[in-house]
């Protein structure tokens, strides 16, 4: 997508989403979309209609273009919350320098719990900037220090590079909690999509640490690299994230089929989930990843792990970063508040 096309799309989407509900229905000019007994949010449908009319498509094979597209989408999706102190720094990672970004609500307590945050983007796209708005919101609403991790991306760095960085960053935060103004032992993990996958994996791999995570929040997480759940077929096309997208991401991150069964790639396939941190697991009704996220929540509960599961039935993958939608901002804030409560009480 050209810069001019991206700018046009952004302006058109903002205009469409600012309309009253009745006018949104008139602009769309189509019947509500219903799948699997769920009705798609009308403003999400309006966003999809705007994109279709403008001929917006994804770059199926161009990694650099996809990264640029995600950065542009982030400027539209989530307004930057003010009143949050943000600082960049570099820590030592498994393969060299590992950038992180810390967020703290101004005027908050001298010490607070910390949430180590892993961004989404299929392990291929996304960075500290694409999720800056979401991390600002999380810090403000939860009252926690947020530490976002700029883990290595595929295809330049395939599995398990992202996992190694994620675990190293989590353990660094635990070891440096005093420097960060973080309560001793009050560190949790959180992420969306591929980041939700990494958060779940970190929770598993550090379960037996002296300072294991106290909580985990997984927002529409990717939990099974086989991509075989019913929702992958139901929502294969037409709802932002497609099945072809997931296959494209998987081919870059997990090109070897033998890796798909590893719990470090597919946390749903771990034999034992007992003893993991209490969890909030979030899915979207119109998302190819819906069923595998729900299945992970069910397995946590079956293993005796306290788990709050919520599915936002009328939403699509990515809604946690759609603060431009009134409903999107409200839902994202609700998720951040739920994680905040867990961090202070678990």
N, C-alpha and C positions, 0 to 999 in steps of 0.2 A: 504494500500500500504506500503510495507516495505521500510526502509530507502535506501536500495540498489536500489530498483526499482525506487524510487523517484529521486535518484541521476542520474540513467541511463536515465530517462525520461527528466530531466532537460538538460543534455548534448545533448541528441538527438534533443530536441526541438530547442536548441540554434543553433546547426549545421544546422538544416533544415531552420530556419528562416534567417540565414545569407547568404543563397544561392541567386544568382541572380534570377530574376523573371522567366526567361526561364527554369532554372534548377529546380525551385520549381514546375513548371508545370510537368516536366519530373519525378520528384521524386514522386509526388502525383499519377501520372498515372491514373487519373480519370477525368471524365467530370466535368465541373463546376456545383456546386449545386445551383439549382434555385427553389425558393419557393415563391409563391404569387407575382410573377413578379420581385423578387429581386434575385441578384446573390451574393452568399457568397464570401467574401474576400478570395483569394487563399491562403494567408499565414495563415489565420484562419483555412482554410480547411486542410492545411499542419499540423498544430498543432493537429487537430482532428485525422488525419491519423496516426501521430506518436503515439498518445495515444492509438489508437485502436490496432496498431501493437504490442505495448508493453503490451497490456492487462490491461491498467490502468482503474480502475473502482472506483466508489464512494462507501463509506461504508454506506449503506442505513439505518442501524439501530444503528450505533455506534457513539454517540455524540463525545466522546473523539477522536476517529479516524478522524472524519470529521474536528475537530478543528486542529489536527496535519497536516492534508492534506492541509488545507487552509494556515497555516503558511508556509509550504514548497512551495506552489504555489506562495506565495507572494515574496519569495526570487528570483523566476524566473521572475515574472511578471513586476515589476517596479523597475528600478535602483534608488538608493538613490541619490537625488539631493544634491550637495554640496553648500556651501555658504548660508546655512540656519541655524539659531540658534534654537536648540531644547531643551526644558526643561520639565521635568516631575514634577508634583505636585499633591497633593491630596486635594480635597475640601470636604465640608460637603454635603452629599446627603440625600435623603429621608430615606434611610435605613442604613446610616453610611458613611464610607469613599467612595468617588467617584473619581477615578483617572482621570486626564486629562493630555494632552500633548500640549504644546504651540509651535508654529513655527513662526519665524520672519525672513524675508530676511535681511541678513547682509548688512549694509550700507544704509538701508532704512530710512524713516523719523522717528522722535521720536514718532509720533503718527500716527496711521493708522486705517482704519476700521478693524473690526474683523469678521471672519466667524467661527461660531460654527459648527463643522463637526461631523456627525454621520456615523460610518462605516457600511458597508453592511455585509451580512452573515446570512440572514434569521432569525435574532433575536436570533440565536443559536450559530453561530460561528463568528469568527472575533474578533479583539481587536486592541489596539493601534499599535501593531507591524505589523499586516497584512496590515494596510493602511498607514504606515509611509511614504512609498515612494510617495503615492498619495498626502498626506498632505504636504510633502516637496515641491512637484511640485506646488501645489496650492498656497502655501505661496510665492514661488519664482515668479511665473508668474502673480499672481493677485496683488502682492504688499500689501496684507492684512496680519494681524495677524491671524493665524489659531489656533483654540482651539479644539482639538480632544477629544471626550468624550468616556470613557470606561464604557458605561452603562451596567447594569446587563443583563445577558443572560438567556434565557430559555434553558432547562426545569427547571433549578434550580429556576429561577425567571420568572414566566409567566406574560403575560399581566395583568395589565398595568405597570409593574415595569420599563420596558425600557422607556415608555412614561414619567413616573414620574421623572426618572433620566435626561432625555433629557430636560424637561422643567426646572428642577432645575438648570442644568448646564447653560442653556441659560440665566436664570435670574441672576445667579451668575456672569457671564461675564458682563452683563449690570451693576450690582452693583459694580463691581471691575474694571471698565474700566480704571480708573487712574493707578491702580497698574500694569495693563497689557500694558499700553501705547496705549490705544485704544481711538479713537475719541468719544466724548460723543454722544450717540444715534446712532452710525454708526455700528450696529451689525446685521449680517444676519445669515441665517441658510442654511446648505447644507448637502447632504448625497447621498449615492448610494444604490440602491436596498432597503433593509430593512431600511437603514439609510435615504434614500430618503423618505420613509414612515414616519419616525420619524421627519424629517425636515418639511414635509408638516403638520404633526399633531401639532408640536410646533408652526408653523406659525399661525395655526387656533386658538390654545388655548391661545396664547399671543396677538392676534389681538387687544384686547381692553386694553392692558397694556399701561402705560404712554410711555414706550419705546418698542414699538412693532418692530419686524424685519424690516429692510429697504429693504431687498431683500431675495430671496430664490432660491436655485438651486437644482433641483431634477433630479438625474441621474438614468435612468431606475427605477423609483420608483414603489414600490408595493402599489397600492392605493385601491384595492378591494379584501378583503379576500375570496370572493366567487369563485375566479379563473374561471370565466365563460366567459371571452372574447374569441373571435375567435382565437386570437394568442396563447392562451393556448392549443388549439387543433392543430393548424398548426405546432407549434414547441414543441409538447409534448415530443419528443425524438430527440436526436442526435445533440444538439447544446449547450453543456456544462450544462446549467441549464435546467432541465426537469420538466414536470408537476408533476411527482412523487416526485422530490426534493421539489417543492413548497408545496405539500400536507404534506410531512414529516416535513418541517419547521413550517407550520401552525399548525400541530397537537401538536407540542411542545410549540409553543407560544400562540396559540388560541385554546385550546382543547375544549372549550365550544362554541357550534354553536351560542348561543345567543349573543356572543361578536362580531360576524362577521359584524353585522350591525352598530356597534358603529363607529362614525366618528374618534374616537381615534385609531381604528384598521383599518378602511377603510375610509380614508379621502375623497375619491371620493363620498361617500354617505352623506357627510355633506349637509344640506339643503341650506346653504347660504355661498358662497365663496366671497362675495363682501367685499371690504376693505382690502383684504390681500395684502401682500407685492408683488411688481413686481417680476416676476419669469423667470427663465430659466429652461425649462423642456427638458430633453434629453432622447431619446429612441434608441434602436437598432433594425434593421430590422428583425433579426433572434432571437427574444427573446420572450418567453412566456408572459412577462410583457409589451410587446410593446403597445398593444391596450389600456390597462388601464392607461398607462402613457399618451398616446395621448388623451384619454378621459378626463383626469384631466386637461390637457392643454386647451382643448376645453371649459371645464366648467369655468376655470379661465377667459378666454377671454370673454365668455358669461356674466360673472359677472362684466365685466369692469376692470379686473385686467390686467395690461400690462404683456404680456407673450411672450417670445421668445421660440418657439418650434423648435427643430431640431431632425430629425431621421437620424441616420447613417445607411443607408439602408443595407450595406454589412457586418455589425458587429453583434456580439453575446453579450449576457449578460456577463458583466464583463470586457468589452473592456477598460473601464476607468482605470483599473489596469493592462493593457497589454502593458506597456511601452516597453517591449522587441520587439514588433512590431513597425517598423517605422511609420506605419499608426496609430497605437494605441497611440504612444507618441504624434504625431501631433494632433490627435483628443482630447486627454486628455488636452493638452496645450491649444487648442482652447476653450474648455469648461471652463478651469480655467480663461482664459483671459476674456471670456464673463461674468463670475461672477464678476471678478475684476472690469470691466467697470460698471456693475450695482451697485456694492458696493460704488463706488466713485460718481455716478451720480444720483442714484434713490432718 
